[in-house]
């Protein structure tokens, strides 16, 4: 009798628990308001100059507040490191029209490759934006300004 009870318990564990888990876990999750993919041209001036591609996705949290994730990539020129290529991941927030982001990744420059991180802050509107950037890299830090121009949105 005890063996039969153990066998039934094992049967329920291996059959019903996975069924319950999969039916519960595949229910619809939180309702994310809206997510849109955007492509921007990011023009840098200052200690780093260049035209970069900024691809980002906004997720609406509530009225006029979005979290953002994305990628910044393209050719740049830094005063001390020379010409190179930037490849960064971006995370941040847009609240009303205020844009705040942190990025990190690699810069492959004439003098070598470097881990790079930084911040980007400013204002962003429907089709344009502007502000300041600050970057930390192997040779120290670089600062300047940017202009963003929206080129594509899905």
C-alpha positions in Angstrom: 0.0 0.0 0.0 2.8 2.4 0.9 4.6 1.6 -2.4 1.4 2.3 -4.3 1.1 5.7 -2.6 4.7 6.5 -3.5 4.2 5.5 -7.1 1.1 7.7 -7.3 2.9 10.6 -5.8 5.8 10.2 -8.3 3.3 9.9 -11.1 1.5 13.1 -10.1 4.9 14.9 -9.8 6.1 13.9 -13.2 2.8 14.4 -15.0 0.7 17.1 -13.4 3.3 19.4 -12.1 4.9 20.1 -15.5 1.4 20.5 -17.1 0.5 23.0 -14.4 3.8 24.8 -14.8 3.5 25.2 -18.5 -0.1 26.3 -18.5 0.5 28.9 -15.8 3.8 30.2 -17.3 2.3 30.7 -20.8 -0.5 33.0 -19.7 -0.2 36.5 -21.0 2.3 38.5 -19.1 2.3 42.2 -18.2 0.8 44.5 -20.8 3.7 46.6 -22.1 2.2 49.7 -23.5 4.1 50.2 -26.8 7.4 49.3 -28.1 8.8 50.9 -31.3 12.1 50.5 -33.1 13.8 53.7 -34.1 16.9 54.6 -36.1 18.7 57.9 -35.5 21.8 59.5 -36.8 24.0 60.8 -34.0 26.4 63.6 -34.9 29.2 64.1 -32.4 31.3 67.3 -31.9 33.9 68.0 -29.3 36.8 65.8 -28.4 35.2 62.9 -30.4 33.7 63.7 -33.8 31.7 61.4 -36.0 28.4 60.3 -37.4 27.0 57.2 -35.6 23.9 55.1 -36.0 21.7 54.9 -33.0 19.2 52.1 -33.0 16.8 52.1 -30.0 13.6 50.6 -28.7 11.3 52.6 -26.4 9.0 50.8 -23.9 6.3 53.0 -22.5 6.1 52.9 -18.8 3.4 55.5 -18.4 2.5 58.9 -19.9 5.7 60.5 -21.4 8.0 58.0 -19.6 9.9 55.4 -21.6 12.8 53.0 -20.9 15.1 52.7 -23.8 17.6 50.1 -25.0 19.7 50.2 -28.1 23.0 50.1 -29.9 25.3 52.9 -31.0 27.8 52.1 -33.8 29.9 53.8 -36.4 33.1 55.6 -37.3 34.6 58.2 -34.9 37.7 60.2 -34.5 39.1 61.0 -31.1 41.8 63.6 -30.6 44.4 61.3 -28.9 43.4 57.9 -30.3 42.8 58.8 -33.9 40.2 57.2 -36.2 38.3 54.2 -35.2 35.0 52.3 -34.9 32.5 52.5 -32.0 30.3 49.6 -30.9 28.2 50.3 -27.7 25.1 49.1 -26.0 22.7 51.8 -24.6 20.3 51.7 -21.7 18.4 54.7 -20.4 15.2 56.6 -20.0 13.2 59.3 -21.7 10.9 61.3 -19.3 8.8 63.9 -21.0 11.5 65.1 -23.5 14.5 64.6 -21.2 16.9 61.9 -22.5 19.3 60.2 -20.1 21.4 57.2 -21.2 24.4 55.1 -20.2 26.4 53.2 -22.8 29.3 50.7 -22.8 31.2 48.6 -25.3 34.4 48.7 -27.3 36.2 51.4 -29.3 38.6 50.0 -31.9 40.9 53.0 -32.6 44.3 53.5 -34.4 46.1 53.3 -31.1 44.3 50.1 -30.1 41.1 48.6 -28.7 39.6 49.9 -25.5 36.6 49.2 -23.3 34.5 52.3 -23.3 31.6 53.6 -21.2 29.8 56.9 -20.9 26.7 58.9 -20.5 24.5 60.8 -22.9 22.0 63.5 -21.7 19.9 66.0 -23.4 16.5 66.6 -24.9 14.7 64.5 -27.6 11.6 65.3 -29.6 9.8 63.5 -32.4 12.4 63.8 -35.1 15.5 65.5 -33.4 17.4 65.9 -30.2 20.6 67.4 -28.8 22.7 67.3 -25.7 26.0 66.4 -24.1 28.1 63.2 -24.0 30.9 62.1 -21.7 33.1 59.0 -22.4 35.6 57.1 -20.4 38.2 55.1 -22.3 41.8 53.8 -22.0 43.3 57.2 -22.6 41.1 59.0 -20.1 37.9 60.8 -20.8 36.4 62.7 -23.7 33.4 65.2 -23.7 31.3 67.0 -26.3 27.9 67.6 -27.8 25.6 65.7 -30.0 22.7 66.3 -32.4 20.3 63.4 -33.1 18.2 63.2 -36.3 15.6 60.5 -36.6 15.9 58.6 -39.9 13.6 55.7 -39.5 10.8 54.3 -37.2 8.8 51.1 -37.3 
